[in-house]
């Protein structure tokens, strides 16, 4: 009988050890929900970002729209416009909430005032956390250039019409 009890002791110790290990592993893996829910930096894909460029009253603008899969996203900074020659950039700070969020597709938009751009080809790049996401190339032709071109064309047409009428008049007199 003593022999049987002695041989059961290692088995009982093993079972107790397994129970304690399992219990402490469960205790270690259970963390408060608040520790898991936090705002973390987020970089959207280029498919999530739409850019629209236009010029109005000799001022250039770019509208940036970002579409998110749920309501758990935020922007702490849309970024400031930075110009490097014909390269225009903005660097935004976008956040994702790791906790629960309303399951609704949301879109956030912002319009950047690029100011007056000289005639030329420009590239606008939208960044998040320093990573380029989407860009658009455009050509800026200030409105006054278009007006001058139209006035010049009208002046040439008027001169051509005057010359044509004078020649008709000379043919009629002869």
Secondary structure, 3 states (H helix, E strand, C coil): CHHHHHHHHHHHHHHHHHHHHHHHHHHHHCCCHHHHCCEEECCCCHHHEEEEEEEECCEEEEEEEEEECCCCEEEEECCCCEEECCEEEEEEEEEEECCCCCCCCEEEEEEEEEECCCCEEEEEEEEECCEEEEEEEEEECCHHHHHHHHHHHHHHHHHHHHHHHHHHHHHHHC
